[in-house]
Amino acid sequence: MNLIEAAKSRYATKKFDAGKRIPDEVFEQIKGLLRLSPSSVNSQPWHFVITDSEEGKKRFSKAAQGVYSANEPKILDASHVILFCAKTEMDDGYIQQITDQEDQDGRFPTPEAKEMAIKVRTFYADLHRKTLGDTQSWMQKQVYLNIGTVLLGAGVLGVDAVPIEGVDLQVLNEEFDLINRGYAAVALVALGYHDEGDFNARLPKSRLPEETLFTVLK
């Protein structure tokens, strides 16, 4: 399957087959995408809570009650569910941690190159920390880049998925003690294989036409 075929075939799954499970070797590839997703200045301002157990999915489903109850079956019937979280702070210590990891991974030929990387990363972080004052929004944008990467990757692997924003994020923050750990819940992604009764699986994909979307400069 090429990328366009995968993009055409993937869709927001509305009903999962609770009896089908993503093979471990397939989900390991999805976990790999979580780590390898791009982010601004390689900031990686995220954390993931992952489950494939009934107990874990029930804990997630606490956030899908009341006005969000339509999303509870998607969580409970999915094979795997991922909670995407964003860091709540981008401090200098974290910038150093990222850069030290890059150093361990062999990205810097000289100590001077590492110092330059810290300066560049700090410059862009300070645009949000000090100039724009939108650090949390900036970090959440990186999380959404990750979600997009996982959704497309799942499609390539033949795995169905749905991003779920319609949950009580505060419930998730409290359930997993996220704020005290330096993170905040952003969204869930449920993954598995669609049920034959999923109406959305049969509907044609609809997107705006190219002439509306593209301005091609020559």
C-alpha positions as CSV (number, residue, x, y, z in Angstrom):
1,M,0.0,0.0,0.0
2,N,1.4,3.4,-1.0
3,L,0.9,6.6,1.1
4,I,-2.1,7.9,-1.0
5,E,-3.8,4.6,-0.8
6,A,-3.3,4.5,2.9
7,A,-4.6,8.1,3.3
8,K,-7.7,7.2,1.2
9,S,-8.5,4.1,3.1
10,R,-7.9,5.3,6.7
11,Y,-10.8,7.0,8.4
12,A,-12.1,7.9,11.9
13,T,-13.4,4.5,13.2
14,K,-16.7,4.8,14.9
15,K,-17.1,1.1,16.1
16,F,-14.3,-1.3,16.8
17,D,-14.5,-5.1,16.8
18,A,-13.8,-5.9,20.4
19,G,-12.7,-9.4,19.5
20,K,-9.8,-8.4,17.3
21,R,-6.4,-7.4,18.7
22,I,-3.5,-5.7,17.1
23,P,-0.5,-8.2,16.9
24,D,2.3,-7.3,19.2
25,E,4.8,-6.9,16.3
26,V,2.5,-4.5,14.6
27,F,1.9,-2.4,17.7
28,E,5.6,-2.2,18.3
29,Q,5.9,-0.3,15.0
30,I,3.2,2.1,16.2
31,K,5.2,2.6,19.4
32,G,8.2,3.3,17.2
33,L,6.3,6.1,15.5
34,L,5.5,7.7,18.8
35,R,9.3,8.0,19.5
36,L,10.3,9.0,16.0
37,S,7.7,11.6,15.3
38,P,9.1,15.0,14.3
39,S,8.9,18.0,16.6
40,S,10.0,21.6,16.6
41,V,13.8,21.7,17.4
42,N,13.5,18.1,18.3
43,S,11.8,19.2,21.6
44,Q,9.8,16.0,22.0
45,P,7.5,17.6,24.6
46,W,5.3,14.6,25.2
47,H,4.5,11.5,27.1
48,F,2.3,8.6,26.3
49,V,0.1,6.4,28.5
50,I,-0.6,3.2,26.6
51,T,-2.9,0.2,27.4
52,D,-4.3,-2.9,25.7
53,S,-5.8,-4.3,28.9
54,E,-9.5,-4.2,30.0
55,E,-8.5,-2.6,33.3
56,G,-6.5,0.1,31.5
57,K,-9.3,0.9,29.1
58,K,-11.8,1.2,31.9
59,R,-9.5,3.8,33.6
60,F,-9.5,5.8,30.3
61,S,-13.2,5.4,30.0
62,K,-13.8,7.3,33.3
63,A,-13.2,10.4,31.1
64,A,-15.9,9.4,28.6
65,Q,-19.0,9.8,30.8
66,G,-21.9,12.2,30.6
67,V,-21.7,14.4,27.6
68,Y,-18.8,12.4,26.3
69,S,-20.4,8.9,26.8
70,A,-20.7,8.3,23.0
71,N,-16.9,7.8,23.0
72,E,-16.8,5.2,25.8
73,P,-17.5,2.2,23.5
74,K,-14.6,3.3,21.2
75,I,-12.3,3.2,24.1
76,L,-13.5,-0.1,25.6
77,D,-13.8,-2.0,22.3
78,A,-10.5,-0.8,20.8
79,S,-7.5,-3.1,20.9
80,H,-5.1,-0.5,22.2
81,V,-5.6,3.1,23.5
82,I,-2.9,5.8,23.7
83,L,-3.2,8.9,25.8
84,F,-1.1,11.7,24.3
85,C,0.2,14.2,26.9
86,A,2.1,17.4,26.5
87,K,4.8,18.7,28.9
88,T,3.6,21.6,31.1
89,E,7.0,23.3,31.1
90,M,9.9,23.7,28.8
91,D,12.8,24.7,31.1
92,D,16.5,24.9,30.6
93,G,17.1,21.6,32.3
94,Y,14.9,19.8,29.8
95,I,16.7,21.6,26.9
96,Q,20.0,20.3,28.3
97,Q,18.5,16.8,28.7
98,I,17.5,16.7,25.0
99,T,20.9,17.9,23.9
100,D,22.7,15.5,26.1
101,Q,20.7,12.7,24.6
102,E,21.6,13.9,21.1
103,D,25.3,13.9,22.2
104,Q,25.0,10.3,23.4
105,D,23.5,9.4,20.1
106,G,26.4,10.8,18.2
107,R,24.9,13.9,16.7
108,F,27.8,16.3,17.6
109,P,31.2,16.1,16.0
110,T,32.6,18.6,18.5
111,P,31.8,20.2,21.9
112,E,31.3,23.5,20.0
113,A,28.6,21.9,17.9
114,K,26.7,20.8,21.0
115,E,26.9,24.3,22.5
116,M,25.5,25.8,19.3
117,A,22.6,23.3,19.4
118,I,21.8,24.4,22.9
119,K,21.9,28.1,21.8
120,V,19.6,27.5,18.8
121,R,17.2,25.4,20.8
122,T,17.1,27.9,23.6
123,F,16.5,30.7,21.1
124,Y,13.4,29.1,19.6
125,A,12.1,28.0,23.0
126,D,12.5,31.5,24.3
127,L,10.3,32.8,21.4
128,H,7.5,31.0,23.1
129,R,8.6,31.2,26.7
130,K,9.4,34.9,26.8
131,T,8.3,36.7,23.6
132,L,5.0,35.0,22.6
133,G,4.0,33.6,26.0
134,D,2.4,30.5,24.3
135,T,4.7,27.7,25.4
136,Q,1.9,25.3,26.3
137,S,0.1,25.9,23.0
138,W,3.5,25.4,21.2
139,M,4.1,22.1,22.9
140,Q,0.6,20.8,22.3
141,K,1.1,21.5,18.6
142,Q,4.1,19.2,18.6
143,V,1.8,16.5,20.2
144,Y,-0.7,16.9,17.3
145,L,2.2,16.4,14.9
146,N,2.7,13.1,16.7
147,I,-0.9,12.2,16.5
148,G,-0.9,12.8,12.7
149,T,2.1,10.6,12.3
150,V,0.5,7.8,14.2
151,L,-2.8,8.0,12.4
152,L,-1.1,7.8,9.0
153,G,1.3,5.1,10.1
154,A,-1.6,3.0,11.5
155,G,-3.3,3.3,8.1
156,V,-0.2,2.1,6.3
157,L,-0.1,-0.9,8.7
158,G,-3.8,-1.7,8.0
159,V,-4.8,-0.7,11.6
160,D,-8.0,1.3,12.1
161,A,-7.9,4.3,14.5
162,V,-9.7,7.3,15.8
163,P,-8.5,10.4,17.6
164,I,-10.7,11.3,20.5
165,E,-10.7,14.8,21.9
166,G,-14.2,14.4,23.3
167,V,-13.2,13.3,26.8
168,D,-12.8,15.1,30.2
169,L,-9.1,15.8,30.2
170,Q,-9.1,16.9,33.8
171,V,-10.4,13.4,34.7
172,L,-7.4,11.9,32.9
173,N,-5.0,14.3,34.5
174,E,-6.2,13.2,37.9
175,E,-6.5,9.5,37.1
176,F,-2.8,9.3,36.0
177,D,-1.5,12.1,38.3
178,L,-0.2,13.8,35.2
179,I,0.1,17.4,36.4
180,N,2.4,16.4,39.3
181,R,4.5,14.4,36.8
182,G,4.9,17.5,34.6
183,Y,2.4,16.6,31.9
184,A,-1.2,17.4,30.8
185,A,-3.6,15.2,28.8
186,V,-4.2,16.4,25.2
187,A,-6.2,13.6,23.5
188,L,-6.7,9.9,23.2
189,V,-6.2,7.7,20.1
190,A,-8.0,4.4,20.0
191,L,-6.6,1.7,17.6
192,G,-7.8,-1.7,16.5
193,Y,-10.0,-3.1,13.7
194,H,-13.4,-1.8,12.7
195,D,-16.6,-3.7,13.3
196,E,-18.6,-4.7,10.3
197,G,-21.4,-2.6,11.6
198,D,-19.3,0.6,11.5
199,F,-21.3,2.9,9.2
200,N,-18.3,5.2,8.6
201,A,-16.3,2.4,7.1
202,R,-18.6,2.3,4.1
203,L,-18.9,6.0,3.4
204,P,-16.9,7.6,0.6
205,K,-14.1,9.9,1.7
206,S,-14.8,13.6,1.3
207,R,-12.2,16.4,1.0
208,L,-12.2,19.9,-0.5
209,P,-11.0,20.0,-4.1
210,E,-7.4,20.8,-5.0
211,E,-8.2,24.2,-6.5
212,T,-9.6,25.3,-3.1
213,L,-6.7,23.9,-1.1
214,F,-3.5,24.6,-3.2
215,T,-1.8,27.8,-4.3
216,V,1.0,26.7,-6.5
217,L,3.8,29.2,-7.0
218,K,5.8,29.2,-10.2
